[in-house]
Amino acid sequence: MLINLINNAVKYSPQGTIINVSATTRDGQVRVCVKDEGMAIPAKDLPHVFDRFYRVEGEHMKTTKGFGIGLYLCREIIERHGGKIGAESELGIGSTFWFEIPVTH
């Protein structure tokens, strides 16, 4: 799952930009974030990026391969482990994809 989020950040970001991966723990949860400086996701598309086969429309997407299944699978895996997944995005700034799962000992 983490590899999928990192691969997406690379795929949708201009060459030479920074991709930041971080993890924090709080209240029995680990939160992992992948932040990029990429093309960002329009607000109207953001609620749908974890839907099966959903792809954001745009000029960049015409030359970018994908089936729109990766984020859907990430959501399924995270939810089956008792966690949650989400994304925040701002045009001109980039996107942050995150997931939280319970820490087990």
N, C-alpha and C positions, 0 to 999 in steps of 0.2 A: 503494500500500500504506500509506504513512504517513497519507494522508488517511483511509483506512478505519479505521485504529487511532484516529486523533483523533476521527473521527465517532462511533465506538463509545463512546469515553470521554465525549463530550458526551451521547450518547443515554442512557447508563446512569448518569449522575451527576446529583445534584440541582443545580438552578440556583444559581449563585453559588459553587460549589466550584471548587477549583483543579485544572487539568490541566497537568502538567509534561511537556515534551518535552525530551529530552537526547540527546546523542550523544558517544561517546568512542571513541578508537582505542587498540588495544593488540595487539601481536603480529600485525600485518598484518590485523587485523579492525576493522571499525567496528561498534559496538553502539549501536542507537537504542532508546530507551525512551520509552513513553508511560504516565505514571502518573496515576491519577485518584483521586478520593475518593468513588467511586460505590458502588453496591449490593454489589459484590464477587461472587465466584463461589464457591459451596460446594465444598469439597475433592473431593467425589464427582464433580463435573462438570468440574473443571479438566483432567483428562487428555483430555477429549473435545471441548473447545471448538474445536479445529482440524479436527474431523471434518466431512465434508460434511453439510449440513442439520441439524447439531446445534444445538439451542437449549436454554438453561437454563430449567427450569420455575420458575414462581413468579408471584405476583400481578402484579408489575411487568411481566412479559413478556406478559400478556394485553392490555395496551394499547400495547405497543411493537412496531412493524412490523419485519419482517425475515424472511429465508428461511433463515438459518443457512449462508450460502454465503461470506460475506465473509472470515472468518478462514481458511476452507479454501483460498480462492484466494490469500490472503496466504502461507500455508504452501507452496503449490505454487510460487509465484513465488520465494520465498526459497530453497527447496531447489534449484530449477533454476539458481540463481545461486551454488550451493555454500555456502549459509548455513544457519542454523537459526533457529527462532522458538520463543518460549515465553511463558508467563504465570505470574505469581504473584499470589495474591489472599488477602486476609484480611478476613473478615466484620467490618463496622464500621469498616474502615480504607480499603479500596479495592483496586484492581487495578493491576498493572504488566504491560504487554505489551511485549515486546522482540524485536528480531531482530538477528542478526549476519550480516554478509556480508564477504567478503574485500575489502580495499582494493586497487584496481588503479592503476597509474601509467601 
